[in-house]
Amino acid sequence: MPLKAAPGEIRSSKIGILFLRYSLASLKQRAYTDALQRSLEASFVLTVLCIAAWFFFDRTLTLRATQLVEASKRLSQGDLSVRAGLSGSDELAQISTAFDQMAGIIQTKTEALQTSQENLAISHADATRQAQQLTQTLNELQQTQAQLIQTEKMSSLGQLVAGVAHEINNPVNFIYGNIAYVSEYTTDLLTLIQHYQQAYPDPNLDLQSLIRDIDLEFVAEDLPKMLASLRTGADRIRQIVLTLRNFSRIDEADMKRVNIHEGIDSTLMILQHRLKARADHPAIDVIKDYGNLPEVECYAGQLNQVFMNILSNAIDALEQGVIGDGRWAIGNGQDERRSPTITIRTQIKDSTRVIIRIADNGPGIPQDVQQRLFDPFFTTKPVGKETGLGMSISYQIVTQKHSGSLSCISFTGQGAEFIIELPICFETTPTEQTQTIPAAIGIKTRL
């Protein structure tokens, strides 16, 4: 059927055969070339896209990851305020958010821990300070208690001394006051007897017998001597009473000007029984080298207590230098020296202060003992013999009550020397007004 013929229409046509000749190799070559060109173009485009993607990820993901890693390092180094701060909705942003939250929690907990540690340190410091204050208060209370006990003892001693001195003083004054009259009456009676003997040289036998029995000649010679001895004894007793009064200063509780030398002499008088020679101990020599001192303003009774403590310790030290046969020696008993001696020197310093030096030639004081010499309750003597308060109270009396100084210089085997330095005129400071040092003897009694 010819082309374009309608259905049922018959048209005339020419029928022929057309032969076409193609080269398949050429077609294949062309198709390969086209395919290769398209492949190269696609590869180039893909490479460009990959490079662009690499630059994108390097600029965005890698940089963000590096920022997160850097924040992690700073956090590990202790910078608790660091934050990553990555924005977006990707995984790195989510990790950054979690990191920031974790860093915030760590910072909050660390700050709370530091605050707790600071509070704990402050509490520990407060507790330590309070413990130190309690320890100091306890020591002060112990010292105050010991001082009160010492004050009570000295007060009792003051009452005893006052009572004994008063009881002795009254009859002694009676005896001393009548000795003169007794001496006068005795002299008159002896003179009368002499006149009777001259007027009646030959008495009767009864008188002659009585004169022989009473040995009238001896009585007439010895009676004035006895009266002189009574006067000497009464003077001695009065001197002892005066010494007790000067030492205790019972009627001088307030500060006033006194003669320092009288206080030292009174103390030596009280200790005279320990200075004398005994069967097992030689006598202790006392050398006085007194300077020309003015009267010093002080609490005389308390200062005499200082002299008593220092001199008593010096005597104790000298007694340690006596060997078995009563000879004076130091150390191992082979190094014999001169007799035990206490030397007391006084002098003026800069016209405003006085210095009292009390030295002995005893065995000396070791260095470790010197460091604790003025500590309360420290003593090297047997338990029960001393309380260890004498030197401590003496130090407080000199330094706190009198604004002076008390020091010790000693070397083993060379004796010891205590140096007391006092102002001539005392000036009270507010600190000194608040000090409470027990008085040596505070009972006011008239002798």
C-alpha positions as CSV (number, residue, x, y, z in Angstrom):
1,M,0.0,0.0,0.0
2,P,1.5,3.3,-1.0
3,L,2.3,5.7,1.7
4,K,-0.2,8.2,2.6
5,A,-3.1,6.2,1.1
6,A,-6.3,6.3,2.7
7,P,-7.8,3.1,4.0
8,G,-9.4,1.2,1.1
9,E,-7.7,3.4,-1.4
10,I,-5.5,1.8,-4.0
11,R,-2.8,3.7,-5.5
12,S,-0.1,2.9,-7.9
13,S,3.5,2.6,-6.4
14,K,7.0,1.8,-7.3
15,I,8.7,-0.8,-5.4
16,G,12.6,-0.8,-5.1
17,I,15.4,-1.8,-2.9
18,L,17.8,0.7,-1.4
19,F,21.1,-0.5,-0.1
20,L,23.1,1.6,2.4
21,R,26.6,0.8,3.5
22,Y,27.9,2.0,7.0
23,S,31.3,1.5,8.7
24,L,30.7,0.0,12.3
25,A,34.3,0.7,13.3
26,S,33.9,4.3,12.6
27,L,30.7,4.4,14.6
28,K,32.3,2.6,17.5
29,Q,35.2,5.0,17.5
30,R,33.0,8.0,17.4
31,A,30.9,6.6,20.2
32,Y,34.0,5.8,22.4
33,T,35.4,9.3,21.7
34,D,32.1,10.9,22.8
35,A,31.9,8.7,25.9
36,L,35.5,9.5,26.8
37,Q,34.9,13.2,26.4
38,R,31.8,13.1,28.5
39,S,33.7,11.0,31.2
40,L,36.5,13.5,31.3
41,E,34.1,16.4,31.6
42,A,32.2,14.6,34.4
43,S,35.5,13.7,36.2
44,F,36.7,17.3,36.1
45,V,33.4,18.6,37.4
46,L,33.5,16.0,40.2
47,T,37.0,16.9,41.1
48,V,36.1,20.5,41.3
49,L,33.2,19.6,43.5
50,C,35.4,17.5,45.7
51,I,38.0,20.2,46.1
52,A,35.2,22.7,46.9
53,A,33.8,20.3,49.4
54,W,37.2,19.7,51.0
55,F,37.7,23.5,51.4
56,F,34.3,23.7,52.9
57,F,34.8,21.0,55.4
58,D,38.3,22.3,56.3
59,R,36.9,25.8,56.9
60,T,33.9,24.7,58.8
61,L,34.1,21.2,60.4
62,T,37.8,21.0,61.0
63,L,38.0,24.6,62.4
64,R,35.0,24.0,64.7
65,A,36.5,20.6,65.8
66,T,39.8,22.3,66.5
67,Q,38.1,25.0,68.6
68,L,36.3,22.3,70.6
69,V,39.6,20.5,71.2
70,E,41.4,23.7,72.2
71,A,38.6,24.4,74.7
72,S,39.0,20.9,76.1
73,K,42.7,21.4,76.6
74,R,42.2,24.7,78.4
75,L,39.6,23.1,80.6
76,S,42.0,20.3,81.5
77,Q,44.7,22.9,82.4
78,G,42.4,24.4,85.0
79,D,40.7,27.3,83.0
80,L,37.2,26.6,84.3
81,S,35.7,29.7,82.6
82,V,36.5,28.4,79.0
83,R,33.5,27.6,76.7
84,A,33.5,26.2,73.2
85,G,30.6,28.4,72.0
86,L,29.9,26.6,68.7
87,S,26.6,27.4,67.1
88,G,24.5,25.5,64.7
89,S,22.5,22.2,64.7
90,D,25.1,19.7,63.6
91,E,26.8,17.1,65.8
92,L,29.7,19.4,66.7
93,A,27.3,22.1,67.9
94,Q,25.6,19.5,70.0
95,I,28.9,18.3,71.4
96,S,29.9,21.9,72.1
97,T,26.7,22.5,74.0
98,A,27.2,19.4,76.1
99,F,30.8,20.5,76.7
100,D,29.8,24.0,77.8
101,Q,27.2,22.6,80.2
102,M,29.8,20.2,81.6
103,A,32.3,23.0,82.0
104,G,29.7,25.1,83.7
105,I,28.9,22.4,86.2
106,I,32.6,21.7,86.9
107,Q,33.2,25.5,87.5
108,T,30.2,25.7,89.8
109,K,31.2,22.6,91.8
110,T,34.9,23.7,91.9
111,E,34.0,27.2,93.2
112,A,31.7,25.6,95.8
113,L,34.6,23.3,96.8
114,Q,37.0,26.2,97.0
115,T,34.6,28.2,99.1
116,S,34.1,25.2,101.4
117,Q,37.9,24.7,101.7
118,E,38.4,28.4,102.4
119,N,35.6,28.2,105.1
120,L,37.3,25.1,106.5
121,A,40.6,26.8,106.5
122,I,39.1,29.8,108.3
123,S,37.4,27.6,110.8
124,H,40.6,25.7,111.4
125,A,42.5,28.9,111.9
126,D,39.8,30.1,114.3
127,A,39.9,26.8,116.1
128,T,43.7,27.0,116.3
129,R,43.6,30.5,117.5
130,Q,41.0,29.7,120.1
131,A,43.0,26.7,121.2
132,Q,46.1,28.9,121.6
133,Q,44.0,31.5,123.5
134,L,42.6,28.8,125.8
135,T,46.1,27.4,126.4
136,Q,47.4,30.9,127.2
137,T,44.4,31.6,129.4
138,L,45.0,28.2,131.2
139,N,48.7,29.1,131.8
140,E,47.7,32.5,133.0
141,L,45.1,31.0,135.3
142,Q,47.7,28.5,136.6
143,Q,50.2,31.3,137.2
144,T,47.5,33.4,138.9
145,Q,46.5,30.5,141.1
146,A,50.1,29.8,142.0
147,Q,50.6,33.5,142.7
148,L,47.5,33.6,144.9
149,I,48.7,30.6,146.8
150,Q,52.1,32.3,147.2
151,T,50.4,35.5,148.2
152,E,48.4,33.7,150.8
153,K,51.5,32.0,152.1
154,M,53.3,35.3,152.3
155,S,50.3,36.9,153.9
156,S,50.3,34.2,156.5
157,L,54.0,34.7,157.0
158,G,53.3,38.5,157.3
159,Q,50.8,37.9,160.0
160,L,53.1,35.6,161.8
161,V,56.0,38.0,161.5
162,A,53.8,40.9,162.6
163,G,52.5,39.0,165.6
164,V,55.9,37.7,166.7
165,A,57.5,41.0,166.2
166,H,54.8,42.8,168.1
167,E,54.9,40.3,171.0
168,I,58.6,40.5,171.2
169,N,58.8,44.2,170.8
170,N,56.6,45.1,173.8
171,P,58.5,43.1,176.5
172,V,61.8,44.0,174.9
173,N,61.0,47.7,175.1
174,F,60.0,47.2,178.7
175,I,63.3,45.4,179.4
176,Y,65.3,47.9,177.4
177,G,63.7,50.9,179.0
178,N,64.2,49.6,182.6
179,I,67.8,48.4,182.1
180,A,69.1,52.0,182.5
181,Y,67.2,52.3,185.8
182,V,68.4,48.9,187.0
183,S,71.9,49.8,186.2
184,E,71.6,53.1,188.0
185,Y,70.0,51.4,191.1
186,T,72.6,48.7,191.1
187,T,75.4,51.2,190.9
188,D,73.8,53.1,193.9
189,L,73.5,49.9,195.9
190,L,77.1,48.8,195.2
191,T,78.2,52.3,196.2
192,L,76.2,52.1,199.4
193,I,77.8,48.7,200.2
194,Q,81.2,50.2,199.7
195,H,80.5,53.0,202.0
196,Y,79.1,50.6,204.6
197,Q,82.3,48.5,204.3
198,Q,84.4,51.7,204.8
199,A,82.3,52.8,207.8
200,Y,82.1,49.3,209.4
201,P,85.3,47.5,208.4
202,D,84.7,44.8,211.0
203,P,81.2,43.5,210.6
204,N,79.8,40.8,212.9
205,L,80.3,37.2,212.3
206,D,76.9,36.7,210.7
207,L,77.6,39.4,208.1
208,Q,81.0,38.1,207.4
209,S,79.5,34.6,206.8
210,L,76.8,36.0,204.5
211,I,79.4,38.0,202.6
212,R,81.5,34.9,202.1
213,D,78.4,32.8,201.0
214,I,77.2,35.3,198.4
215,D,80.8,36.1,197.3
216,L,80.0,39.8,197.5
217,E,83.2,40.9,195.8
218,F,82.4,38.7,192.7
219,V,78.8,39.9,192.6
220,A,79.9,43.6,192.7
221,E,82.3,42.9,189.9
222,D,80.1,40.7,187.7
223,L,76.7,42.5,188.1
224,P,77.6,45.5,186.0
225,K,78.9,43.1,183.3
226,M,75.6,41.2,183.4
227,L,73.6,44.4,183.0
228,A,75.8,45.4,180.1
229,S,75.1,42.0,178.5
230,L,71.4,42.5,179.1
231,R,71.6,45.8,177.3
232,T,73.5,44.2,174.4
233,G,70.9,41.4,174.1
234,A,68.0,43.9,174.3
235,D,69.7,45.9,171.5
236,R,70.1,42.8,169.5
237,I,66.5,41.8,169.9
238,R,65.3,45.3,168.9
239,Q,67.6,45.1,165.9
240,I,66.0,41.8,164.9
241,V,62.5,43.2,165.3
242,L,63.5,46.2,163.2
243,T,65.0,43.9,160.6
244,L,61.8,41.9,160.4
245,R,59.8,45.1,160.0
246,N,62.1,46.4,157.3
247,F,62.1,43.1,155.4
248,S,58.3,42.7,155.4
249,R,57.5,46.4,155.0
250,I,54.1,45.5,156.5
251,D,53.1,49.1,156.9
252,E,54.4,50.2,153.5
253,A,52.1,48.5,150.9
254,D,52.3,51.5,148.6
255,M,55.2,52.6,146.5
256,K,57.6,54.9,148.2
257,R,61.2,55.9,148.3
258,V,63.4,53.5,150.3
259,N,67.0,52.7,151.0
260,I,67.8,49.6,148.9
261,H,70.8,48.8,151.1
262,E,68.5,48.5,154.2
263,G,66.4,45.9,152.3
264,I,69.5,43.9,151.4
265,D,70.8,44.0,154.9
266,S,67.5,43.0,156.4
267,T,67.4,40.0,154.1
268,L,70.9,39.0,155.0
269,M,69.9,39.3,158.7
270,I,66.9,36.9,158.1
271,L,69.3,34.5,156.4
272,Q,72.1,34.8,158.9
273,H,71.5,31.3,160.3
274,R,72.2,29.8,156.9
275,L,75.4,31.9,156.5
276,K,77.0,30.7,159.7
277,A,79.4,27.8,159.8
278,R,78.0,24.4,160.6
279,A,79.6,21.0,161.3
280,D,79.0,19.9,157.7
281,H,79.4,23.3,156.0
282,P,81.9,26.2,156.2
283,A,80.7,29.7,156.8
284,I,79.6,31.7,153.7
285,D,81.3,35.0,153.4
286,V,79.3,38.0,152.3
287,I,81.2,40.8,150.5
288,K,79.3,44.1,150.3
289,D,80.4,46.6,147.7
290,Y,77.7,49.3,148.1
291,G,77.7,52.3,145.9
292,N,76.4,55.7,146.9
293,L,72.8,55.1,145.9
294,P,69.9,57.5,146.3
295,E,66.6,56.3,147.7
296,V,64.7,54.3,145.1
297,E,61.0,54.6,144.5
298,C,59.6,51.0,144.7
299,Y,57.4,48.5,146.5
300,A,59.9,47.7,149.3
301,G,58.3,44.5,150.5
302,Q,58.1,43.0,147.1
303,L,61.7,44.0,146.3
304,N,62.9,42.4,149.5
305,Q,61.1,39.2,148.4
306,V,63.2,39.3,145.2
307,F,66.4,39.7,147.3
308,M,65.3,36.8,149.5
309,N,64.7,34.5,146.5
310,I,68.0,35.3,144.8
311,L,70.1,35.1,148.0
312,S,68.4,31.8,149.1
313,N,69.1,30.3,145.7
314,A,72.7,31.5,146.0
315,I,73.1,29.8,149.4
316,D,71.6,26.6,148.0
317,A,74.1,26.7,145.1
318,L,77.0,27.2,147.5
319,E,75.9,24.3,149.6
320,Q,76.2,22.1,146.6
321,G,80.0,22.8,146.5
322,V,80.6,21.2,149.9
323,I,82.1,17.7,149.9
324,G,81.6,15.0,152.5
325,D,84.1,16.2,155.1
326,G,82.7,19.7,155.1
327,R,85.4,21.3,152.9
328,W,84.5,23.7,150.2
329,A,85.0,22.4,146.7
330,I,83.5,22.7,143.3
331,G,82.5,20.0,140.7
332,N,83.9,16.6,141.5
333,G,85.2,17.7,144.9
334,Q,88.9,17.8,143.9
335,D,89.0,21.4,142.8
336,E,89.3,23.1,146.1
337,R,88.8,26.9,146.1
338,R,88.5,29.7,148.5
339,S,85.6,29.7,150.9
340,P,82.0,30.0,149.6
341,T,81.3,33.7,148.9
342,I,78.4,35.9,148.0
343,T,79.3,39.3,146.6
344,I,76.7,42.1,146.5
345,R,77.5,45.2,144.5
346,T,75.3,48.3,143.9
347,Q,75.9,51.2,141.5
348,I,74.2,54.0,139.6
349,K,73.7,53.9,135.9
350,D,73.2,57.0,133.8
351,S,71.9,58.9,137.0
352,T,68.4,57.4,136.3
353,R,68.8,53.8,137.2
354,V,70.4,51.6,139.9
355,I,72.0,48.2,139.4
356,I,72.2,45.5,142.1
357,R,74.5,42.6,141.3
358,I,74.3,39.4,143.5
359,A,77.0,36.9,142.6
360,D,78.2,33.6,144.1
361,N,81.2,31.4,143.4
362,G,79.2,28.2,143.3
363,P,79.0,25.5,140.6
364,G,77.1,27.7,138.1
365,I,73.9,27.2,136.2
366,P,73.8,25.1,133.0
367,Q,72.7,26.8,129.8
368,D,69.6,24.6,129.4
369,V,68.5,25.6,132.9
370,Q,69.2,29.3,132.3
371,Q,66.7,29.3,129.4
372,R,63.9,28.2,131.7
373,L,65.1,30.0,134.8
374,F,62.2,32.4,135.0
375,D,59.5,30.0,133.8
376,P,56.6,29.4,136.3
377,F,56.8,26.1,138.1
378,F,60.3,25.3,136.9
379,T,62.7,24.0,139.5
380,T,65.7,21.8,139.7
381,K,65.2,21.0,143.3
382,P,63.5,17.8,144.6
383,V,59.7,17.6,144.5
384,G,58.1,19.1,147.6
385,K,61.1,21.3,148.5
386,E,60.3,24.2,146.1
387,T,57.3,25.3,144.1
388,G,59.3,26.7,141.2
389,L,57.6,30.1,141.6
390,G,60.3,32.1,143.4
391,M,62.3,33.3,140.3
392,S,59.2,33.6,138.2
393,I,57.5,35.9,140.7
394,S,60.8,37.8,141.2
395,Y,61.0,38.4,137.5
396,Q,57.5,39.7,137.3
397,I,58.0,41.9,140.3
398,V,61.1,43.5,138.8
399,T,59.9,43.8,135.2
400,Q,56.2,44.4,135.5
401,K,55.8,46.1,138.8
402,H,59.0,48.2,138.7
403,S,59.7,48.5,134.9
404,G,63.1,47.1,135.5
405,S,65.1,44.1,134.3
406,L,66.3,40.9,135.8
407,S,69.0,38.8,134.1
408,C,71.4,36.0,134.9
409,I,75.0,35.5,133.7
410,S,76.5,32.1,134.6
411,F,79.0,29.6,133.3
412,T,79.4,26.0,134.6
413,G,82.0,25.9,137.3
414,Q,82.3,29.8,137.5
415,G,79.3,30.7,139.7
416,A,76.3,32.8,138.8
417,E,75.5,36.5,138.9
418,F,72.0,38.0,139.0
419,I,71.7,41.6,137.8
420,I,68.7,43.7,138.9
421,E,68.2,47.0,137.2
422,L,65.6,49.5,138.5
423,P,64.6,53.0,137.7
424,I,65.2,55.5,140.5
425,C,62.0,57.3,139.8
426,F,59.1,55.0,138.8
427,E,56.7,56.1,136.1
428,T,53.4,54.2,135.9
429,T,52.1,53.2,132.5
430,P,48.5,52.0,131.7
431,T,49.8,48.5,131.1
432,E,51.5,48.4,134.5
433,Q,48.5,49.7,136.3
434,T,46.5,46.6,135.1
435,Q,49.2,44.1,136.3
436,T,48.3,42.1,139.4
437,I,51.5,40.8,141.0
438,P,51.1,39.4,144.5
439,A,52.7,41.6,147.2
440,A,55.3,40.0,149.4
441,I,53.5,40.7,152.6
442,G,50.4,42.9,152.6
443,I,49.2,42.9,156.2
444,K,49.2,46.4,157.8
445,T,50.2,46.1,161.5
446,R,51.7,48.5,163.8
447,L,54.9,47.2,165.5
